[in-house]
């Protein structure tokens, strides 16, 4: 499931072009505007149909190969949820500052057990997905 979250570039048409005829079972969902990453992830999770699901950003700051590793752990019943936390970022200083401020506030006000930089990529089984969406 690909979510195009009001992207101003040509990523949506590019996805359609590249995936058409690929043989993959996929969905592309277009948001009417940029609703933000949390809404985009939720939209993707709501439309996911597999026994395991994963979410990651399209900026490829995390290697997509991690999803294969995460699914392997889920399929072996080693875990119900697997997540990755980025150790370093290649963001501009202002973006880093704002990210730290956001996640610091999030941890203080919402979920103290959240990793300090948030969760950048995760996978879970269907049971956990249903709990998230309920």
Contact map, one row per residue, 1 for C-alpha under 8 A:
11100000000000000000000001111000000000000001001100000000000000000000000000000000000000000000000000000000000000000000000000000000000000
11110000000000000000000001111000000000000001000000000000000000000000000000000000000000000000000000000000000000000000000000000000000000
11111000000000000000000000011110000000011011000000000000000000000000000000000000000000000000000000000000000000000000000000000000000000
01111110001100000000000000011110000000010000000000000000000000000000000000000000000000000000000000000000000000000000000000000000000000
00111110000000000000000000000111111110010000000000000000000000000000000000000000000000000000000000000000000000000000000000000000000000
00011111000000000000000000000111111000000000000000000000000000000000000000000000000000000000000000000000000000000000000000000000000000
00011111111100000000000000000000110000000000000000000000000000000000000000000000000000000000000000000000000000000000000000000000000000
00000111110000000000000000000000000000000000000000000000000000000000000000000000000000000000000000000000000000000000000000000000000000
00000011111100000000000000000000000000000000000000000000000000000000000000000000000000000000000000000000000000000000000000000000000000
00000011111111000000000000000000000000000000000000000000000000000000000000000000000000000000000000000000000000000000000000000000000000
00010010111111100000000000000000000000000000000000000000000000000000000000000000000000000000000000000000000000000000000000000000000000
00010010111111110000000000000100000000000000000000000000000000000000000000000000000000000000000000000000000000000000000000000000000000
00000000011111111000000000000000000000000000000000000000000000000000000000000000000000000000000000000000000000000000000000000000000000
00000000011111111100000000000000000000000000000000000000000000000000000000000000000000000000000000000000000000000000000000000000000000
00000000001111111110000000010000000000000000000000000000000000000000000000000000000000000000000000000000000000000000000000000000000000
00000000000111111111000000010000000000000000000000000000000000000000000000000000000000000000000000000000000000000000000000000000000000
00000000000011111111000000000000000000000000000000000000000000000000000000000000000000000000000000000000000000000000000000000000000000
00000000000001111111110000000000000000000000000000000000000000000000000000000000000000000000000000000000000000000000000000000000000000
00000000000000111111111101000000000000000000000000000000000000000000000000000000000000000000000000000000000000000000000000000000000000
00000000000000011111111000000000000000000000000000000000000000000000000000000000000000000000000000000000000000000000000000000000000000
00000000000000000111111100000000000000000000000000000000000000000000000000000000000000000000000000000000000000000000000000000000000000
00000000000000000111111100000000000000000000000000000000000000000000000000000000000000000000000000000000000000000000000000000000000000
00000000000000000011111110000000000000000000000000000000000000000000000000000000000000000000000000000000000000000000000000000000000000
00000000000000000010111111000000000000000000000000000000000000000000000000000000000000000000000000000000000000000000000000000000000000
00000000000000000000001111100000000000000000000000000000000000000000000000000000000000000000000000000000000000000000000000000000000000
11000000000000000010000111110000000000000000000000000000000000000000000000000000000000000000000000000000000000000000000000000000000000
11000000000000000000000011111000000000000000000000000000000000000000000000000000000000000000000000000000000000000000000000000000000000
11110000000000110000000001111100000000000000000000000000000000000000000000000000000000000000000000000000000000000000000000000000000000
11110000000000000000000000111110000000000000000000000000000000000000000000000000000000000000000000000000000000000000000000000000000000
00111100000100000000000000011111000000000000000000000000000000000000000000000000000000000000000000000000000000000000000000000000000000
00111100000000000000000000001111111000000000000000000000000000000000000000000000000000000000000000000000000000000000000000000000000000
00001100000000000000000000000111110000000000000000000000000000000000000000000000000000000000000000000000000000000000000000000000000000
00001110000000000000000000000011111000000000000000000000000000000000000000000000000000000000000000000000000000000000000000000000000000
00001110000000000000000000000011111100000000000000000000000000000000000000000000000000000000000000000000000000000000000000000000000000
00001100000000000000000000000010111110110000000000000000000000000000000000000000000000000000000000000000000000000000000000000000000000
00001000000000000000000000000000011111110000000000000000000000000000000000000000000000000000000000000000000000000000000000000000000000
00001000000000000000000000000000001111111000000000000000000000000000000000000000000000000000000000000000000000000000000000000000000000
00000000000000000000000000000000000111111100000000000000000000000000000000000000000000000000000000000000000000000000000000000000000000
00000000000000000000000000000000001111111110000000000000000000000000000000000000000000000000000000000000000000000000000000000000000000
00111000000000000000000000000000001111111111000000000000000000000000000000000000000000000000000000000000000000000000000000000000000000
00100000000000000000000000000000000011111111100000000010000000000000000000000000000000000000000000000000000000000000000000000000000000
00000000000000000000000000000000000001111111110000000000000000000000000000000000000000000000000000000000000000000000000000000000000010
00100000000000000000000000000000000000111111111000000000000000000000000000000000000000000000000000000000000000000000000000000000000000
11100000000000000000000000000000000000011111111100000010000000000000000000000000000000000000000000000000000000000000000000000000000000
00000000000000000000000000000000000000001111111100001010000000000000000000000000000000000000000000000000000000000000000000000000100010
00000000000000000000000000000000000000000111111100000000000000000000000000000000000000000000000000000000000000000000000000000000000010
10000000000000000000000000000000000000000011111110000000000000000000000000000000000000000000000000000000000000000000000000000000000000
10000000000000000000000000000000000000000001111111001000000000000000000000000000000000000000000000000000000000000000000000000000000000
00000000000000000000000000000000000000000000001111101000000000000000000000000000000000000000000000000000000000000000000000000000000000
00000000000000000000000000000000000000000000000111111000000000000000000000000000000000000000000000000000000000000000000000000100000000
00000000000000000000000000000000000000000000000011111000000000000000000000000000000000000000000000000000000000000000000000001100000000
00000000000000000000000000000000000000000000000001111100000000000000001001000000000000000000000000000000000000000000000000111100000000
00000000000000000000000000000000000000000000100111111110000000000000000000000000000000000000000000000000000000000000000000111100100000
00000000000000000000000000000000000000000000000000011111000000000010000000000000000000000000000000000000000000000000000011110000000000
00000000000000000000000000000000000000001001100000001111100000000000000000000000000000000000000000000000000000000000000011100000000000
00000000000000000000000000000000000000000000000000000111110001000000000000000000000000000000000000000000000000000000000111000000000000
00000000000000000000000000000000000000000000000000000011111111000000000000000000000000000000000000000000000000000000000110000000000000
00000000000000000000000000000000000000000000000000000001111100000000000000000000000000000000000000000000000000000000000000000000000000
00000000000000000000000000000000000000000000000000000000111111000000000000000000000000000000000000000000000000000000000000000000000000
00000000000000000000000000000000000000000000000000000000111111110000000000000000000000000000000000000000000000000000000000000000000000
00000000000000000000000000000000000000000000000000000000101111100000000000000000000000001000000000000000000000000000000000000000000000
00000000000000000000000000000000000000000000000000000001101111110100000000000000000001000000000000000000000000000000000110000000000000
00000000000000000000000000000000000000000000000000000000000111111100000000000000000000000000000000000000000000000000000000000000000000
00000000000000000000000000000000000000000000000000000000000101111111000000000000000000000000000000000000000000000000000000000000000000
00000000000000000000000000000000000000000000000000000000000000111111100000000000000000000000000000000000000000000000000000000000000000
00000000000000000000000000000000000000000000000000000000000001111111110000000000000000000000000000000000000000000000000000000000000000
00000000000000000000000000000000000000000000000000000100000000011111111000000000000000000000000000000000000000000000000001100000000000
00000000000000000000000000000000000000000000000000000000000000011111111100000000000000000000000000000000000000000000000000000000000000
00000000000000000000000000000000000000000000000000000000000000001111111110000000000000000000000000000000000000000000000000000000000000
00000000000000000000000000000000000000000000000000000000000000000111111111000000011000000000000000000000000000000000000001100000000000
00000000000000000000000000000000000000000000000000010000000000000011111111100000000000000000000000000000000000000000000000100000000000
00000000000000000000000000000000000000000000000000000000000000000001111111110000000000000000000000000000000000000000000000000000000000
00000000000000000000000000000000000000000000000000000000000000000000111111111110010000000000000000000000000000000000000000000000000000
00000000000000000000000000000000000000000000000000010000000000000000011111111111110000000000000000000000000000000000000000011000000000
00000000000000000000000000000000000000000000000000000000000000000000001111111100000000000000000000000000000000000000000000000000000000
00000000000000000000000000000000000000000000000000000000000000000000000111111110000000000000000000000000000000000000000000000000000000
00000000000000000000000000000000000000000000000000000000000000000000000011111111000000000000000000000000000000000000000000000000000000
00000000000000000000000000000000000000000000000000000000000000000000000011111111000000000000000000000000000000000000000000000000000000
00000000000000000000000000000000000000000000000000000000000000000000000011011111110000000000000000000000000000000000000000000000000000
00000000000000000000000000000000000000000000000000000000000000000000000001001111110000000000000000000000000000000000000000011001000000
00000000000000000000000000000000000000000000000000000000000000000000000001000011111000000000000000000000000000000000000001111001000000
00000000000000000000000000000000000000000000000000000000000000000000010011000011111100000000000000000000000000000000000001110000000000
00000000000000000000000000000000000000000000000000000000000000000000010000000000111110000000000000000000000000000000001111100000000000
00000000000000000000000000000000000000000000000000000000000000000000000000000000011111000000000000000000000000000000001111000000000000
00000000000000000000000000000000000000000000000000000000000000000000000000000000001111100000000000000000000000000010111110000000000000
00000000000000000000000000000000000000000000000000000000000001000000000000000000000111111000000000000000000000000000101100000000000000
00000000000000000000000000000000000000000000000000000000000000000000000000000000000011111000000000000000000000000000000000000000000000
00000000000000000000000000000000000000000000000000000000000000000000000000000000000001111100000000000000000000000000000000000000000000
00000000000000000000000000000000000000000000000000000000000010000000000000000000000001111110000100000000000000000000000000000000000000
00000000000000000000000000000000000000000000000000000000000000000000000000000000000000011111000000000000000000000000000000000000000000
00000000000000000000000000000000000000000000000000000000000000000000000000000000000000001111101100000000000000000000000000000000000000
00000000000000000000000000000000000000000000000000000000000000000000000000000000000000000111111100000000000000000000000000000000000000
00000000000000000000000000000000000000000000000000000000000000000000000000000000000000000011111110000000000000000000000000000000000000
00000000000000000000000000000000000000000000000000000000000000000000000000000000000000000001111111000000000000000000000000000000000000
00000000000000000000000000000000000000000000000000000000000000000000000000000000000000000011111111100000000000000000000000000000000000
00000000000000000000000000000000000000000000000000000000000000000000000000000000000000001011111111110000000000000000000000000000000000
00000000000000000000000000000000000000000000000000000000000000000000000000000000000000000000111111111000000000000000000000000000000000
00000000000000000000000000000000000000000000000000000000000000000000000000000000000000000000011111111100000000000000000000000000000000
00000000000000000000000000000000000000000000000000000000000000000000000000000000000000000000001111111110000000000000100000000000000000
00000000000000000000000000000000000000000000000000000000000000000000000000000000000000000000000111111111000000000001100000000000000000
00000000000000000000000000000000000000000000000000000000000000000000000000000000000000000000000011111111100000000000000000000000000000
00000000000000000000000000000000000000000000000000000000000000000000000000000000000000000000000001111111110000000000000000000000000000
00000000000000000000000000000000000000000000000000000000000000000000000000000000000000000000000000111111111000000001110000000000000000
00000000000000000000000000000000000000000000000000000000000000000000000000000000000000000000000000011111111100000001000000000000000000
00000000000000000000000000000000000000000000000000000000000000000000000000000000000000000000000000001111111111000000000000000000000000
00000000000000000000000000000000000000000000000000000000000000000000000000000000000000000000000000000111111111110000000000000000000000
00000000000000000000000000000000000000000000000000000000000000000000000000000000000000000000000000000011111111111111000000000000000000
00000000000000000000000000000000000000000000000000000000000000000000000000000000000000000000000000000001111111110000000000000000000000
00000000000000000000000000000000000000000000000000000000000000000000000000000000000000000000000000000000111111110000000000000000000000
00000000000000000000000000000000000000000000000000000000000000000000000000000000000000000000000000000000111111110000000000000000000000
00000000000000000000000000000000000000000000000000000000000000000000000000000000000000000000000000000000011111111100000000000000000000
00000000000000000000000000000000000000000000000000000000000000000000000000000000000000000000000000000000011111111100000000000000000000
00000000000000000000000000000000000000000000000000000000000000000000000000000000000000000000000000000000001000111110000000000000000000
00000000000000000000000000000000000000000000000000000000000000000000000000000000000000000000000000000000001000111111011000000000000000
00000000000000000000000000000000000000000000000000000000000000000000000000000000000010000000000000000000001000001111111000000000000000
00000000000000000000000000000000000000000000000000000000000000000000000000000000000000000000000000010011001000000111110000000000000000
00000000000000000000000000000000000000000000000000000000000000000000000000000000000011000000000000110010000000000011111000000000000000
00000000000000000000000000000000000000000000000000000000000000000000000000000000000010000000000000000010000000000111111100000000000000
00000000000000000000000000000000000000000000000000000000000000000000000000000000001111000000000000000000000000000110111111000000000000
00000000000000000000000000000000000000000000000000000001100001000000000000000000001111000000000000000000000000000000011111000000000000
00000000000000000000000000000000000000000000000000000111100001000000000000000000001110000000000000000000000000000000001111100000000000
00000000000000000000000000000000000000000000000000000111000000000010010000000000111100000000000000000000000000000000001111110000000000
00000000000000000000000000000000000000000000000000011110000000000010011000000000111000000000000000000000000000000000000011111000000000
00000000000000000000000000000000000000000000000000011100000000000000000001000001110000000000000000000000000000000000000001111101100000
00000000000000000000000000000000000000000000000000111000000000000000000001000001100000000000000000000000000000000000000000111111100000
00000000000000000000000000000000000000000000000001111000000000000000000000000000000000000000000000000000000000000000000000011111110000
00000000000000000000000000000000000000000000000000000000000000000000000000000000000000000000000000000000000000000000000000001111111000
00000000000000000000000000000000000000000000000000000000000000000000000000000001100000000000000000000000000000000000000000011111111100
00000000000000000000000000000000000000000000100000001000000000000000000000000000000000000000000000000000000000000000000000011111111110
00000000000000000000000000000000000000000000000000000000000000000000000000000000000000000000000000000000000000000000000000000111111111
00000000000000000000000000000000000000000000000000000000000000000000000000000000000000000000000000000000000000000000000000000011111111
00000000000000000000000000000000000000000000000000000000000000000000000000000000000000000000000000000000000000000000000000000001111111
00000000000000000000000000000000000000000100110000000000000000000000000000000000000000000000000000000000000000000000000000000000111111
00000000000000000000000000000000000000000000000000000000000000000000000000000000000000000000000000000000000000000000000000000000011111
